Amino acid sequence: MAAEGEATGKSKNRKDRRAGGDAGVVADNDGDLLADELEAIPTAIPRQGDGYRQRQNGSGGQIAYAIDAAGHALTGEDLTRINTRKGLLTLLKNKAVDLEEVRRTLLYEQELRALQVELVRFQRWVQAEGQRIAILVEGRDAAGKGGTIRRFTEHLNPRAMRVVALPKPSDEEKGQWYFQRYIRQLPNKGEIVFFDRSWYNRAVVEPVMGFCSKKDHQRFLQQVTEFEHMLYEDGVTIIRFWFSISKEEQAKRFDARRQNPLKQWKLSPVDEKAQELWDSYTRYKEEMFSKTHSAFSPWIIVQANDKQAARLESLRHVLNLLPYKGKDEAQIRLAPDPNVITRFHRKMVELDF
């Protein structure tokens, strides 16, 4: 009877707190944590990952939906419930949401924020030391280049950072030395410049699409290493990324863009031919790596089928590469995952897996 009375009393205490007591109290009158009560934590609605797709769960065949999938949006009542870990888990189970995907997205957001804090420190060091940093982001269409650049630049000071995404050359620029229009965009003292595609258009896209002659292409391959070595000798740090995705993943991302009215602008005639010309892209890409990879400016290959991993590890690579002030105090791992980030090696056979 005593035990029954004690249990009834604890149950009443829980009801009293829920009815109007202190929402932050998570212990009984003796100060012990209650087994079915978890501390209140600030929460936010997890964002749908760019690469998220509906998945079939292993048990029961239940479909897991993205948080913002049609018919599965969270209501105001749902949001009211998201005030404890227990409430969040219960809500997501009732909504048939993929808990593992939500957990992964929350961890990704947490790591991303910590790395972006380090990027702010990194930029301050670049400004203070007068460094000149050029980050070239290359890869096949829909490989996640633009999304990664956005994560790099989201919280940086725009006065000491630029993103360069040049359109096709004008008639005047066509009559100039090929590198001339890119030289104008190189970083100034204390500045970071991100190239969303760069002079390496002439190594892959232009010859594949017939936008340059075979002679233009070969001249570029002969000149580009000397051009970059002059920049290196003058103190410019060049970081070259190649985002590598599979043919199947590219097709899925193209299809997602066609269906999303906010992303349809990303599709271009060049993109539409990317699948058809896949093997041609591969041949020119491998020739580019073979003839332009160098010790002072190596090609960094990013396995990018997983967008979130590609973004995090690319940020880590840049932070790990240079000795910015405060690096030793970082509260997060800066060494990139070797399963995601690798240097090009001439014995590598398969880069776009």
Secondary structure, 3 states (H helix, E strand, C coil): CHHHHHHHHHHHHHHHHHHHCCCCCCECCCCCECCCCCCECCCCCCCCCCCCCCEECCCCCCEEECCCCCCCCCCHHHHHHCCEHHHHHHHHHHCCECHHHHHHHHHHHHHHHHHHHHHHHHHHHHHHHCCEEEEEEEECCCCCHHHHHHHHHCCCCHHHEEEECCCCCCHHHHCCCCCHHHHCCCCCCCEEEEEECCHHHHCCHHHHHCCCCHHHHHHHHHHHHHHHHHHHHCCEEEEEEEEECCHHHHHHHHHHHHHCCCCHHHCCHHHHCCCCCHHHHHHHHHHHHHHHCCCCCCEEEEECCCHHHHHHHHHHHHHHHCCCCCHHHCCCCCCCCCCCEEECCCCCCCCCC
